[in-house]
Amino acid sequence: MYRYLNLIQIFWKTAIASELEYRLNFVFAALSSLGGLAGSLFSLFLFYRKGYNFQGWRWEEALIVVGIFTFLEGFSSTFLASNLNRIVKHIQDGTLDFVLLKPISSQFWLSFHSFSVWGVPDLLFGLVIIFYAGSLLGLGVSAYLLSAIPLLSGLVIMYSLWFMLGATSIWFTKIYNITEVLKGLLAAGRFPIAAYPATYRFFFTFIIPVAFLTTVPAETLLGRGDPLWILSGGSLALVLLFLSDRVWRFALRFYTSASS
């Protein structure tokens, strides 16, 4: 474990040093993140401006969902897009051969080798919104600590789904459109799951588990989380993480190296 943590430190130091060569890009990334957050808040405001509520979700409570969604967007940009989207390029260029020859897990290398600072503004803006809404609601430290459990499950779920899609690039070398579809579906998490009709709630809970990404952590933070849903989210995260490893190992059986 220490060896892998040390490798992550080396990977990220190198990636940050490389990306900070273009520091002005961070300013544009921050402005872009701020614009995206403003769009999410404006969309939410359109629903609440005349006193409409999402089946018991007050404005401050719905803000927490927006904050968690923004945080997940930052996590996606910082860790997932900067790493997993490159799986396709490794396969197309034949550089996956060099990854497989390294004396570490190829899934670990592909998942943690890069770090994009351009997603950090979304991480920070998301936390600001969460703590701001929490202060309006008078939430305590214990509520934040408890909500970290389903939030971590949501991060693992998002990573696992993204990585399994990346693994399919061994068969289909152009999957960028698929990842964009996934991002579009996950965007439904910017609102509480109660905002959608029953059919959509079923789809975003049991088919594409969007509810476990934002709504379940938000409900836990608000003190009305169902232990069964929290446990289900954790179990789903572990199952998908295990499946991501199995899918990757299975996909590698069909990989033909650049030299073959």
C-alpha positions as CSV (number, residue, x, y, z in Angstrom):
1,M,0.0,0.0,0.0
2,Y,2.8,2.4,0.9
3,R,4.4,1.7,-2.5
4,Y,1.3,2.7,-4.4
5,L,0.7,5.8,-2.3
6,N,4.3,6.8,-3.0
7,L,3.7,6.3,-6.7
8,I,0.5,8.4,-6.6
9,Q,2.6,11.2,-5.0
10,I,5.2,11.0,-7.7
11,F,2.6,10.8,-10.5
12,W,0.6,13.8,-9.3
13,K,3.6,16.0,-8.6
14,T,4.8,15.5,-12.2
15,A,1.4,16.0,-13.7
16,I,0.8,19.2,-11.7
17,A,4.2,20.6,-12.6
18,S,3.5,19.9,-16.3
19,E,0.0,21.4,-16.3
20,L,1.1,24.6,-14.4
21,E,3.3,25.5,-17.3
22,Y,0.1,27.1,-18.7
23,R,-1.1,28.9,-15.6
24,L,-3.5,31.2,-17.4
25,N,-5.5,28.1,-18.4
26,F,-6.4,27.7,-14.7
27,V,-8.0,31.2,-14.7
28,F,-10.1,30.2,-17.8
29,A,-11.0,26.9,-16.1
30,A,-12.1,28.7,-13.0
31,L,-14.3,31.1,-15.1
32,S,-15.7,28.1,-17.0
33,S,-16.5,26.3,-13.7
34,L,-18.1,29.4,-12.4
35,G,-20.3,29.7,-15.5
36,G,-21.4,26.1,-15.2
37,L,-22.3,26.6,-11.5
38,A,-24.2,29.8,-12.4
39,G,-26.1,27.8,-15.0
40,S,-27.0,25.1,-12.5
41,L,-28.1,27.7,-9.9
42,F,-30.2,29.6,-12.5
43,S,-31.9,26.4,-13.6
44,L,-32.8,25.6,-9.9
45,F,-33.9,29.2,-9.4
46,L,-36.4,28.9,-12.3
47,F,-38.2,26.1,-10.3
48,Y,-38.1,27.9,-6.9
49,R,-38.8,31.5,-7.9
50,K,-42.6,31.1,-7.4
51,G,-42.5,28.9,-4.3
52,Y,-42.3,25.5,-6.1
53,N,-40.6,22.7,-4.1
54,F,-39.3,19.3,-5.3
55,Q,-41.6,17.2,-3.1
56,G,-40.3,18.5,0.2
57,W,-36.9,19.8,-0.9
58,R,-36.5,23.4,0.2
59,W,-34.3,25.8,-1.7
60,E,-31.4,25.4,0.8
61,E,-31.7,21.6,0.6
62,A,-31.7,21.5,-3.2
63,L,-28.6,23.7,-3.1
64,I,-26.8,20.9,-1.3
65,V,-27.6,18.6,-4.3
66,V,-26.2,21.2,-6.7
67,G,-23.1,21.5,-4.5
68,I,-22.5,17.8,-4.5
69,F,-23.1,17.6,-8.2
70,T,-20.5,20.4,-8.8
71,F,-18.1,18.6,-6.6
72,L,-18.6,15.4,-8.6
73,E,-18.0,17.4,-11.8
74,G,-14.7,18.5,-10.4
75,F,-13.8,15.0,-9.4
76,S,-14.6,13.8,-12.9
77,S,-12.5,16.5,-14.5
78,T,-9.6,16.2,-12.1
79,F,-9.2,12.4,-11.9
80,L,-11.4,10.6,-14.4
81,A,-11.3,12.5,-17.7
82,S,-7.5,13.2,-17.3
83,N,-6.8,9.5,-16.9
84,L,-9.5,7.2,-18.2
85,N,-10.1,9.1,-21.4
86,R,-6.5,8.4,-22.4
87,I,-7.1,4.7,-22.4
88,V,-8.3,5.0,-26.0
89,K,-5.2,6.9,-27.0
90,H,-2.9,4.3,-25.4
91,I,-4.7,1.6,-27.4
92,Q,-4.6,3.5,-30.6
93,D,-1.0,4.5,-30.3
94,G,0.2,1.2,-29.0
95,T,1.6,2.7,-25.8
96,L,-0.6,0.4,-23.7
97,D,2.1,-2.2,-24.2
98,F,4.5,-0.1,-22.0
99,V,1.8,0.2,-19.3
100,L,1.3,-3.6,-19.2
101,L,5.0,-4.2,-18.9
102,K,5.3,-2.1,-15.8
103,P,5.6,-4.0,-12.5
104,I,2.4,-2.5,-11.1
105,S,-1.3,-3.0,-11.7
106,S,-2.2,-1.6,-15.1
107,Q,-5.6,-0.5,-13.8
108,F,-3.9,1.5,-11.1
109,W,-1.5,3.1,-13.5
110,L,-4.3,4.1,-15.9
111,S,-6.5,5.4,-13.1
112,F,-4.0,7.5,-11.1
113,H,-1.2,8.4,-13.5
114,S,-2.5,11.9,-14.2
115,F,-4.0,14.8,-12.3
116,S,-5.7,17.8,-13.9
117,V,-5.7,21.0,-11.9
118,W,-8.4,22.4,-14.2
119,G,-11.1,20.4,-12.3
120,V,-10.0,21.9,-8.9
121,P,-12.3,25.0,-9.2
122,D,-15.3,22.8,-9.5
123,L,-14.2,20.8,-6.4
124,L,-13.8,24.1,-4.5
125,F,-17.0,25.7,-5.7
126,G,-18.9,22.5,-4.9
127,L,-17.6,22.5,-1.3
128,V,-18.4,26.2,-0.9
129,I,-22.1,25.7,-2.0
130,I,-22.4,22.6,0.3
131,F,-21.0,24.5,3.4
132,Y,-23.0,27.6,2.6
133,A,-26.3,25.7,2.3
134,G,-25.3,23.7,5.4
135,S,-24.7,26.9,7.4
136,L,-28.2,28.2,6.4
137,L,-29.7,24.9,7.6
138,G,-27.6,24.8,10.8
139,L,-25.9,21.4,10.0
140,G,-23.3,20.1,12.4
141,V,-19.9,18.5,11.9
142,S,-21.4,15.0,12.5
143,A,-23.8,15.4,9.6
144,Y,-20.9,16.2,7.2
145,L,-18.9,13.2,8.5
146,L,-21.8,10.8,8.1
147,S,-22.6,12.1,4.6
148,A,-18.9,11.4,3.6
149,I,-19.8,7.7,3.5
150,P,-22.4,7.8,0.7
151,L,-20.4,10.5,-1.1
152,L,-17.4,8.2,-1.2
153,S,-19.6,5.4,-2.5
154,G,-20.8,7.8,-5.2
155,L,-17.2,8.6,-6.2
156,V,-16.4,4.9,-6.5
157,I,-19.6,4.2,-8.5
158,M,-18.7,7.0,-11.0
159,Y,-15.1,5.8,-11.3
160,S,-16.2,2.2,-11.9
161,L,-18.7,3.0,-14.6
162,W,-16.2,5.3,-16.4
163,F,-13.4,2.8,-16.2
164,M,-15.6,-0.1,-17.5
165,L,-16.5,2.1,-20.5
166,G,-12.9,2.9,-21.0
167,A,-12.1,-0.9,-21.0
168,T,-14.5,-1.4,-23.9
169,S,-12.1,0.7,-26.1
170,I,-10.1,-2.5,-26.6
171,W,-13.0,-3.6,-28.8
172,F,-14.3,-0.2,-29.9
173,T,-11.5,2.3,-30.3
174,K,-13.8,5.3,-30.5
175,I,-15.9,5.5,-27.3
176,Y,-15.7,9.3,-26.7
177,N,-19.4,9.6,-27.6
178,I,-20.3,6.9,-25.1
179,T,-18.5,8.7,-22.3
180,E,-20.3,11.9,-23.3
181,V,-23.7,10.1,-23.1
182,L,-22.7,8.9,-19.6
183,K,-21.8,12.4,-18.6
184,G,-25.2,13.6,-20.0
185,L,-27.0,11.0,-17.9
186,L,-25.1,11.8,-14.8
187,A,-26.0,15.4,-15.3
188,A,-29.5,14.5,-14.1
189,G,-28.0,14.4,-10.6
190,R,-27.9,18.2,-10.5
191,F,-31.5,18.1,-9.2
192,P,-33.0,15.9,-6.4
193,I,-34.2,12.6,-7.7
194,A,-37.7,13.6,-6.5
195,A,-37.8,16.2,-9.3
196,Y,-38.4,13.5,-11.9
197,P,-41.4,11.4,-12.7
198,A,-41.7,7.9,-11.3
199,T,-40.4,6.2,-14.4
200,Y,-37.3,8.4,-14.5
201,R,-36.7,7.9,-10.8
202,F,-36.6,4.2,-11.4
203,F,-34.2,4.6,-14.3
204,F,-31.9,6.9,-12.4
205,T,-31.9,4.7,-9.4
206,F,-31.7,1.1,-10.6
207,I,-30.4,1.4,-14.2
208,I,-28.0,4.4,-14.1
209,P,-27.4,4.9,-10.3
210,V,-27.6,8.7,-10.4
211,A,-29.5,8.8,-7.2
212,F,-26.6,7.3,-5.3
213,L,-24.3,10.1,-6.6
214,T,-26.0,13.2,-5.3
215,T,-29.5,12.6,-3.7
216,V,-28.5,9.9,-1.2
217,P,-25.4,11.8,0.1
218,A,-27.6,15.0,0.3
219,E,-30.3,13.2,2.2
220,T,-27.7,11.8,4.6
221,L,-26.3,15.2,5.2
222,L,-29.8,16.5,5.9
223,G,-30.3,13.8,8.5
224,R,-33.0,12.0,6.7
225,G,-31.0,9.4,4.9
226,D,-32.3,5.8,4.9
227,P,-29.7,3.4,6.3
228,L,-30.8,0.9,3.7
229,W,-30.1,3.3,0.8
230,I,-26.7,4.1,2.3
231,L,-25.8,0.4,2.7
232,S,-27.1,-0.2,-0.8
233,G,-24.9,2.5,-2.2
234,G,-21.9,1.1,-0.5
235,S,-22.6,-2.4,-1.7
236,L,-23.2,-1.2,-5.2
237,A,-19.9,0.7,-5.1
238,L,-18.0,-2.4,-4.0
239,V,-19.7,-4.6,-6.7
240,L,-19.0,-2.1,-9.5
241,L,-15.4,-1.7,-8.3
242,F,-14.9,-5.5,-8.4
243,L,-16.6,-5.6,-11.8
244,S,-14.3,-2.9,-13.2
245,D,-11.3,-5.1,-12.4
246,R,-13.0,-8.2,-13.9
247,V,-14.0,-6.4,-17.0
248,W,-10.5,-5.0,-17.5
249,R,-8.9,-8.4,-17.1
250,F,-11.4,-9.9,-19.5
251,A,-10.8,-7.1,-22.0
252,L,-7.0,-7.6,-21.9
253,R,-7.5,-11.1,-23.2
254,F,-8.6,-9.6,-26.5
255,Y,-5.9,-6.9,-26.6
256,T,-3.3,-7.4,-29.4
257,S,-0.1,-5.4,-28.7
258,A,1.3,-2.9,-31.2
259,S,4.1,-5.4,-31.9
260,S,1.9,-8.4,-32.7
